[in-house]
């Protein structure tokens, strides 16, 4: 989202905003990204959303064993957004289990682009999220609102002079783009139900427990 003052307010790529690592690790070494917790509700596979409108610039599928170089990101997506102050703006989403977009595809802010996992160079499941401005990785928290918690008191957030983007008052009551929606369809014929199920399976919604069907008389189907 581009604000009236020219600032960029990115949407959180996950519905859960718990920071497990910041732009610097707790030992002071550079991370140049944030890590977001994904292990909630008994599953580490969670929907990942585009942080802003843009074009998918790169996708990568992990080869299953290499943990160095670009393969350290595992399965990942990189999106090119509209330039900020004449400089290229990109976001990267790494360690995914899968993605559902392709290179060159136009995506909207809050659109589903993939699912979290633990591919690449990881010691546990999380979403690695980067903001890249002019080829340099910046602290993602200064592009997001302040609606987050940290997994511990040692998790790095902001350096002096940095802060969250202030969300305009007129958008506060609006539905955040990254929130899940409940969609009810039917009653439909068995053929249509099978077609809808196939789409949900392709998006792995059945595996995530996000798909449910019932018979027209109310019995579970």
N, C-alpha and C positions, 0 to 999 in steps of 0.2 A: 504494500500500500504506500502510495506517495502522498505525504501530507501537504497541506497548503503552504507550509514554510519550507518545503523542499526536502525535508527529512524522509528517510525510508523507515517504515515500520513493518518488519517482517512478521509473518505468522509463525507461531511455534510449530515445528514439524511433527510433534507428537502431542496427543491429548494430555499426557502426563508430563509435568514440568518439574522433574527432580534432577538436579545437577549432581553428577557423581565426580566430574572433573571439569575444571575451568580452563581458561586460556593458558594459564600456567598450572603445572601439576603441583601437588602439595609440597614436593621437595624443591620447588623453585625452577625446575626445568621447563622449557617451552613446550606447550602442547599445540597452541595456535588453533584451537577448536574448543568445543564443549562436548562433553559426553552426557547423554540423558539416559536415565534408568528406564528399562523396558520390562524387567521381571516383576510383573504385577498380575494377580489373579491366576497364578499357576501357569502362565505362559510367557515366553520371552518374545513371541511374535505379535507385533502390534502394527497398526496402520501408520504409514509415514506420509506426510502431506507436503506439497510444494509451499515454500515460504513466501513466494510472491509470483505473480504472472511471469512467464518467461518461456524459453525454448530449451528443450533437453539438448545439451551440448555434448554430453558423453555418458555412456553407460559401460559398465564392466561387470563381468561375471567371474567370480573367484575360481581359480583353477583347482582349488581343493587342497593345495599343499604349500605353495609359495607364500611366505610371510614378509617379504621384503619388497622395496620399490613400490610401484603403483598397486601391486597385488596385496600389499599390506592393508589397503583399504577394504579388501574383500570385494563382495558384490556391492556396487555403488552406482549412484546417479549424480551427475553434475548439471546444474541448470544455469543458463545465461539469462540474466534479467536486463531490464532497461538500464542504460548507463546512469551512473550517479555522478553529477557534476562533471560530465564529460569523460568519466572513467568507467571501465568495464566492471560490472558487478555480477558475481556468480555465487551460488551456494552448492555445497557438496554434502551428500547423505551416504554414509559408509557403514560397512559391516552388515548389510542387509541380507535377509534370507532370499529375497526375490524382488524384482521390480516389474511394474506393469505399464511402463512407458517405453518409447523407443527414441533413438537419436533423431533430432530434427522435429520432434513433436512439440506443438504448442501446448502449454499447460496453464491452468489458472491457479491463482492463489487458493490454497486449501484443497487442491485436487489430490486425490490418492495417487501416489507414484510408486509405492512399494510397501514392503513389510520388513520390520526389524529382524535381526538374527544375530549370529556370532561368527561371521565369516572373516577371513583375513587374519591380521595380527592382533588377536584379542585374547584376554584371559578370562573374559566373561561377557555375556550378552549386554549390548548397549547400542545406542545410536550415536555415532560420531558426526557432528554437524559443524561445517565450516562456512564462513563468509569470506569471500575472496574479492578484494577491491584492487583493481589495477595489477593483478597478479600477486598481491601480498595478502596473506591471511590475517584477518582482523578479529578482534574479540567479538564473537557473535552477540554477546549480551548487550552491547551498545546499539544493536539493530533490532532488539526485541523489547517488549514491555517487561515490567518488573514482576510479572505473575509467575514466580517460581520459588522453589525451596531448594536447599542443598542437603546432600546426604550426610554431611558432617560439617563441623565448624571450620575445618581446615581447607574446605573447597574454595578455590579462588573465584572471585566474582569480578570486581572492578578495581582498576588502579586509580589513583587520585585524578580527578577531573573527568572520569568516565561515569556514565549513568545510563539507566534504561531510557528508552524512547517513551515519551508521554503520549498515551493514547487519547485522541480527541474526545471530549465529553460526548459529542453527538454519536459516537460509535460505541460507547460503553455498553449500551443496552442491546446492541445488535448481537446476533448469534456469531461467535467466533468461527472463522472459516474452517478451522481444523477440528471442530466438534463432530462427533458421530451423529447421524440422523437415523430415525426409525422410518422405514418405508413399508406400507401395507399394500399388498396387491391382491385383488381377487374379490370374490371367488372366480377361479379360472378353470378351464378344462385340464385334464391330466396332461395333454400334450403341451399346453402352455406352461403348466407347472414344471414339467421336465425341462423345458427350454430355459425357464428362469433359474432352476437349480443348476443347470450347466454353466450359466453366467456366474452364479455365486461360487461355484466350485473353481472356475477359472480365476476368480479373485481371492480364492482361499477363504471366503467368508464362512463356509461351513466348518473349516478347521479351527477358525477363531471363535466359534460359538456365536456368530453374528447372523446366522440364517436359521429361521424357524418356519415351519409350515404346519397348518392344521387343516383337517377335513372341514367341509362346509357345515357339518353338524356339530363342530366344536371338538371332535376327537383329534388328538395329536397325529400328525402325519409324518 
